[in-house]
Amino acid sequence: MKIKNPALMIAGLAIIALVAGMACDNSDASDSKPEPTTAASAPANAEIRDDIPNTVELVDELRPSVVHILSEATSFNAFGQTAPQSGVGTGFIIDEEGHIVTNNHVISDQNGEAVDDITVTLADGRQFDATVVGRDPPSDIAVLDIDGEDLQPVPLGESLGLQVGQDVIAMGNALNLPGGPTVTKGVISALNRLIQEGNVSIPDAIQTDAAINPGNSGGPLVNANGEVVGITTAVIRGNAEGIGLAIAIDTARPIVEELIQSGQVDRGFLGVSIVQVTESLAGQLDLPVDYGVGIQSVEAGSPADDAGVQEGDVIVAIEDEEIRTTGDLFSLLADNRSGDVVTISYYRGDEERRAQVTLG
């Protein structure tokens, strides 16, 4: 499909990063990526523990809750022979019933399907065959279940009160090194990043300089209170150093709850790839607005295509709620279900238009 506004496609490359996926020989997991906005402010009622542990004590508290995930899939080589493939990631226990949160790509094969076998190993050496409760590829979140006793869940915190410069630690099975989860410590470098690659779109991600490596995917990002505030999922490679991304726990929590309840997430779907419009991009392309979401491409037969939305359009509102960032768009779509009819306001050139879209 020809891009009507190629500069939007070029600008979109700024939000792409490489993901720290499954770290093991023959790992096939695909991963995710980012784009900046502004930081959130801390709520006045943010609570701090009176007995804040030091890092050693904190790790000792959390270690029983952080699990090693081995995923194994069977594929076929060029000669039609079976070729076993495996990968390693991380997860964390969230309740005594045995539910474990991880990244969807940790338990997915190269075709995006759930792998054949998943083995979970606890810090005490116990191993369990895990079942997939539900997975949500757009948010890169999955929930597993194991049948075990004396499980120690990790407390979940809130990401709304996070501040740039705040101390955090990441725990995970980096590079599948022996001896249990490894620990890295750093600070929150930025908030409200966007992870976007393929069908993965995660707004409000947390940026940290705590080292994140292959195998860390799905592990917890923890604050000084010992509460999970994020799910480590991506790292920017290339010339960048010390830039890792985590899904904010406030973004993840309702998805996890819906996966446990129904095994899937029902959200509105437009069928477009996007880029955030900034002041510099608007000046470069002579756009009528310096905010909103630019359309890079429209999937044929998608709801957006049926409504007449085209490449190069700039969405500025849904149901009269202003959209200034890509995160705004994702949040509004998450508030709607498939089949809902919404009114989209967008610019095509200097002309503002409105269209009704039946979400897929």
C-alpha positions as CSV (number, residue, x, y, z in Angstrom):
1,M,0.0,0.0,0.0
2,K,1.4,3.4,-1.0
3,I,1.9,5.9,1.9
4,K,0.2,9.1,1.0
5,N,2.3,11.0,3.6
6,P,5.7,9.3,3.7
7,A,7.0,11.8,6.2
8,L,4.6,10.4,8.8
9,M,6.1,7.0,8.2
10,I,9.7,8.4,8.7
11,A,8.7,10.2,11.8
12,G,7.1,7.0,13.2
13,L,10.6,5.4,13.3
14,A,11.4,7.5,16.3
15,I,9.1,5.4,18.4
16,I,10.6,2.0,17.4
17,A,13.0,0.2,19.8
18,L,14.2,-3.4,20.2
19,V,12.6,-5.6,22.8
20,A,14.5,-7.8,25.3
21,G,12.7,-11.1,24.5
22,M,13.2,-14.7,25.5
23,A,16.9,-15.4,26.1
24,C,17.9,-18.9,25.2
25,D,19.3,-20.7,22.2
26,N,16.9,-20.7,19.3
27,S,14.7,-18.0,21.0
28,D,12.0,-16.7,18.7
29,A,10.0,-14.3,20.8
30,S,9.4,-10.9,19.2
31,D,9.4,-7.7,21.2
32,S,8.4,-4.1,21.6
33,K,9.3,-0.4,21.5
34,P,8.9,3.4,22.6
35,E,8.1,7.2,22.2
36,P,8.2,10.1,24.7
37,T,5.6,12.4,26.3
38,T,5.4,14.1,29.7
39,A,5.7,12.8,33.3
40,A,2.8,12.2,35.7
41,S,2.7,13.9,39.0
42,A,2.5,12.1,42.3
43,P,-0.8,11.9,44.2
44,A,-0.9,13.6,47.6
45,N,-1.9,10.4,49.3
46,A,1.1,8.3,48.1
47,E,2.1,6.1,51.0
48,I,5.6,5.1,52.0
49,R,6.4,2.2,54.2
50,D,7.8,3.0,57.7
51,D,10.1,0.0,57.5
52,I,11.6,0.5,54.1
53,P,14.0,-2.4,53.6
54,N,17.4,-2.0,52.1
55,T,18.1,-3.7,48.7
56,V,19.4,-6.9,50.2
57,E,16.3,-7.3,52.4
58,L,14.0,-6.3,49.6
59,V,15.4,-8.9,47.2
60,D,15.2,-11.6,49.9
61,E,11.5,-10.7,50.4
62,L,10.8,-10.8,46.6
63,R,12.8,-13.8,45.5
64,P,10.1,-16.4,46.3
65,S,7.6,-14.5,44.1
66,V,9.8,-14.2,41.0
67,V,9.7,-17.3,38.7
68,H,11.7,-18.7,35.9
69,I,9.7,-19.5,32.8
70,L,10.9,-22.0,30.2
71,S,8.7,-22.1,27.0
72,E,9.1,-24.9,24.4
73,A,7.6,-25.0,21.0
74,T,7.8,-27.4,18.0
75,S,8.3,-26.0,14.5
76,F,9.4,-27.4,11.2
77,N,12.7,-26.7,9.4
78,A,13.2,-26.3,5.6
79,F,13.2,-30.1,5.2
80,G,9.9,-30.6,7.0
81,Q,11.6,-32.0,10.1
82,T,10.5,-31.1,13.6
83,A,12.8,-28.5,15.2
84,P,12.2,-27.9,18.9
85,Q,12.7,-24.3,20.0
86,S,12.9,-23.0,23.5
87,G,13.1,-19.6,25.3
88,V,13.4,-18.2,28.8
89,G,11.6,-15.4,30.5
90,T,10.4,-14.2,33.9
91,G,7.1,-13.9,35.7
92,F,5.8,-13.1,39.2
93,I,3.2,-14.7,41.4
94,I,0.3,-12.4,42.1
95,D,-2.0,-14.5,44.4
96,E,-2.0,-17.7,46.4
97,E,-4.2,-19.4,43.7
98,G,-1.1,-19.7,41.5
99,H,-1.7,-16.9,38.9
100,I,1.5,-15.6,37.4
101,V,1.9,-12.5,35.3
102,T,4.5,-12.4,32.4
103,N,4.9,-11.0,28.9
104,N,2.9,-12.5,26.1
105,H,6.0,-12.8,23.9
106,V,7.6,-14.9,26.6
107,I,5.1,-17.7,25.9
108,S,4.5,-17.2,22.2
109,D,6.2,-18.9,19.3
110,Q,7.5,-17.2,16.1
111,N,4.0,-17.2,14.7
112,G,2.5,-15.5,17.7
113,E,0.7,-18.6,18.9
114,A,1.0,-19.9,22.5
115,V,3.8,-22.4,22.9
116,D,3.2,-26.1,23.4
117,D,4.8,-26.5,26.9
118,I,5.5,-24.0,29.7
119,T,7.6,-24.9,32.7
120,V,7.7,-22.6,35.8
121,T,10.5,-23.0,38.3
122,L,10.2,-21.3,41.7
123,A,13.1,-19.9,43.7
124,D,13.0,-23.0,46.0
125,G,13.5,-25.3,43.0
126,R,10.0,-26.6,42.6
127,Q,8.8,-27.0,39.0
128,F,5.3,-26.9,37.6
129,D,3.7,-27.3,34.3
130,A,1.9,-24.0,33.7
131,T,-1.4,-23.5,31.8
132,V,-2.2,-20.3,29.9
133,V,-5.2,-18.5,31.6
134,G,-5.2,-15.8,29.0
135,R,-3.0,-13.6,26.9
136,D,-3.4,-10.2,25.3
137,P,-0.9,-9.6,22.4
138,P,-1.7,-5.8,22.0
139,S,-0.5,-5.1,25.6
140,D,2.1,-8.0,25.6
141,I,0.6,-9.3,28.8
142,A,-0.2,-12.9,29.7
143,V,-1.4,-14.7,32.8
144,L,-0.3,-18.3,33.6
145,D,-1.6,-20.7,36.3
146,I,0.3,-23.3,38.4
147,D,-1.1,-25.8,40.9
148,G,1.1,-25.3,43.9
149,E,1.0,-24.8,47.6
150,D,2.7,-22.3,49.9
151,L,3.0,-19.8,47.1
152,Q,4.2,-16.3,48.0
153,P,2.5,-13.5,45.9
154,V,4.3,-10.2,45.4
155,P,2.4,-7.0,46.4
156,L,1.2,-4.8,43.6
157,G,1.7,-1.1,43.9
158,E,0.5,1.9,41.8
159,S,2.3,3.6,39.0
160,L,0.4,6.9,39.1
161,G,2.5,8.2,42.0
162,L,5.9,7.4,40.4
163,Q,8.3,10.2,40.0
164,V,11.4,10.7,37.7
165,G,14.5,9.9,39.8
166,Q,12.7,7.4,42.1
167,D,14.7,4.3,42.9
168,V,13.6,1.0,41.4
169,I,15.0,-2.5,41.0
170,A,14.4,-5.1,38.3
171,M,14.5,-8.8,38.9
172,G,14.6,-11.5,36.2
173,N,16.4,-14.4,34.6
174,A,18.8,-12.2,32.6
175,L,20.5,-14.3,29.9
176,N,19.2,-17.4,31.7
177,L,22.2,-17.3,34.0
178,P,22.1,-20.0,36.8
179,G,21.4,-19.3,40.4
180,G,17.9,-17.8,40.2
181,P,16.8,-14.3,39.3
182,T,19.4,-11.5,39.0
183,V,18.9,-8.0,40.3
184,T,19.7,-4.6,38.8
185,K,19.1,-1.3,40.4
186,G,18.4,2.1,38.9
187,V,16.0,5.0,38.8
188,I,12.9,5.9,36.9
189,S,14.3,7.9,33.9
190,A,11.0,9.0,32.4
191,L,7.3,8.3,32.4
192,N,4.5,8.0,29.9
193,R,6.6,6.5,27.1
194,L,4.9,4.6,24.3
195,I,5.9,1.1,23.3
196,Q,4.7,0.3,19.8
197,E,5.7,-2.4,17.4
198,G,3.5,-4.4,15.1
199,N,0.3,-5.1,16.9
200,V,1.8,-4.2,20.3
201,S,0.7,-0.8,21.6
202,I,1.5,0.1,25.2
203,P,0.9,3.7,26.5
204,D,2.2,5.1,29.7
205,A,5.3,2.9,29.9
206,I,8.0,3.5,32.4
207,Q,11.6,4.2,31.3
208,T,14.4,3.1,33.6
209,D,18.2,2.8,33.6
210,A,18.0,-0.4,35.6
211,A,19.7,-2.9,33.3
212,I,17.2,-5.1,31.4
213,N,18.5,-8.0,29.3
214,P,17.1,-10.9,27.3
215,G,15.4,-13.2,29.9
216,N,14.2,-10.3,32.0
217,S,11.0,-10.0,30.0
218,G,7.9,-10.4,32.2
219,G,9.8,-9.7,35.4
220,P,8.8,-7.2,38.1
221,L,10.0,-3.6,38.3
222,V,9.8,-2.9,42.0
223,N,9.8,0.3,44.1
224,A,11.5,0.8,47.5
225,N,8.4,-0.5,49.3
226,G,8.8,-3.9,47.6
227,E,5.7,-3.3,45.4
228,V,5.5,-4.1,41.7
229,V,5.1,-0.9,39.7
230,G,5.9,-2.2,36.3
231,I,6.5,-5.3,34.1
232,T,9.9,-5.2,32.4
233,T,9.4,-5.8,28.7
234,A,11.8,-3.8,26.4
235,V,15.2,-2.3,25.9
236,I,16.4,0.1,23.3
237,R,19.5,-1.1,21.5
238,G,21.8,0.6,19.0
239,N,23.5,3.7,20.2
240,A,21.3,4.0,23.3
241,E,22.6,2.9,26.7
242,G,20.7,2.4,29.9
243,I,17.2,2.8,28.5
244,G,14.8,0.0,29.4
245,L,11.0,0.0,29.3
246,A,8.4,-1.5,31.6
247,I,4.6,-1.7,31.3
248,A,3.1,0.4,34.1
249,I,1.2,-1.6,36.7
250,D,-1.8,0.7,36.5
251,T,-2.0,-0.1,32.8
252,A,-1.5,-3.9,33.4
253,R,-3.8,-4.4,36.3
254,P,-7.2,-4.2,34.6
255,I,-5.9,-6.3,31.7
256,V,-4.7,-9.0,34.1
257,E,-8.0,-9.0,35.9
258,E,-9.9,-9.4,32.7
259,L,-7.7,-12.2,31.5
260,I,-8.3,-14.0,34.8
261,Q,-12.1,-13.5,34.5
262,S,-12.6,-14.3,30.8
263,G,-9.3,-15.3,29.2
264,Q,-9.2,-12.4,26.8
265,V,-9.5,-8.6,26.6
266,D,-12.3,-7.0,24.7
267,R,-11.2,-3.6,23.4
268,G,-12.1,-1.4,20.6
269,F,-10.0,-1.8,17.4
270,L,-9.4,0.7,14.6
271,G,-7.0,-1.0,12.4
272,V,-4.4,1.7,11.9
273,S,-0.7,2.3,12.5
274,I,0.0,5.7,14.0
275,V,2.6,8.3,15.0
276,Q,2.2,11.0,17.6
277,V,2.1,14.5,16.1
278,T,4.5,16.9,17.7
279,E,5.2,20.6,17.2
280,S,8.3,19.9,15.1
281,L,6.5,17.2,13.0
282,A,3.6,19.6,12.4
283,G,6.0,22.3,11.2
284,Q,7.8,19.8,9.0
285,L,4.6,18.6,7.3
286,D,2.7,21.9,7.5
287,L,-0.1,20.3,9.5
288,P,-3.0,22.4,10.7
289,V,-2.5,21.2,14.4
290,D,0.5,20.4,16.5
291,Y,-1.1,17.6,18.5
292,G,-3.0,14.5,17.9
293,V,-2.3,11.1,16.2
294,G,-1.1,10.8,12.6
295,I,-2.2,7.9,10.5
296,Q,0.7,6.1,8.9
297,S,-1.3,3.3,7.3
298,V,-4.8,1.8,7.4
299,E,-5.5,-1.9,7.3
300,A,-7.7,-2.9,4.4
301,G,-11.2,-3.9,5.5
302,S,-10.6,-2.5,9.0
303,P,-13.1,-0.3,10.9
304,A,-11.0,2.8,10.1
305,D,-10.9,1.8,6.4
306,D,-14.7,1.3,6.3
307,A,-15.2,4.7,7.8
308,G,-13.1,6.4,5.2
309,V,-10.0,7.3,7.3
310,Q,-6.9,7.5,5.2
311,E,-3.1,7.6,5.5
312,G,-2.0,11.1,6.4
313,D,-5.1,12.0,8.4
314,V,-4.6,13.3,11.9
315,I,-7.1,12.2,14.6
316,V,-7.7,14.8,17.2
317,A,-10.8,13.5,19.2
318,I,-13.0,10.6,19.8
319,E,-16.5,11.2,21.1
320,D,-15.5,14.9,21.5
321,E,-12.7,13.8,24.0
322,E,-9.5,15.5,22.8
323,I,-6.7,13.3,21.7
324,R,-3.3,15.0,22.1
325,T,-1.1,11.9,22.3
326,T,-1.0,8.3,21.2
327,G,-1.6,7.3,24.9
328,D,-4.8,9.3,24.8
329,L,-6.0,7.3,21.8
330,F,-5.1,3.9,23.3
331,S,-6.8,4.8,26.6
332,L,-10.0,5.8,24.8
333,L,-10.1,2.7,22.7
334,A,-9.6,0.6,25.9
335,D,-12.7,2.2,27.3
336,N,-14.8,1.0,24.4
337,R,-15.7,-2.5,23.3
338,S,-15.9,-4.2,19.9
339,G,-19.2,-3.2,18.2
340,D,-19.3,0.2,19.8
341,V,-20.0,3.1,17.5
342,V,-17.8,6.1,18.1
343,T,-17.4,9.5,16.4
344,I,-13.9,10.3,15.3
345,S,-12.8,13.9,14.6
346,Y,-9.8,14.2,12.3
347,Y,-8.0,16.6,9.9
348,R,-7.4,15.8,6.3
349,G,-5.2,18.7,5.1
350,D,-6.7,21.9,6.5
351,E,-10.3,20.4,6.6
352,E,-11.6,19.0,9.9
353,R,-13.9,16.0,9.4
354,R,-16.0,13.7,11.5
355,A,-16.7,10.0,10.9
356,Q,-18.7,7.3,12.7
357,V,-16.7,4.2,13.2
358,T,-17.9,0.8,14.4
359,L,-15.0,-0.6,16.4
360,G,-13.8,-4.1,15.6
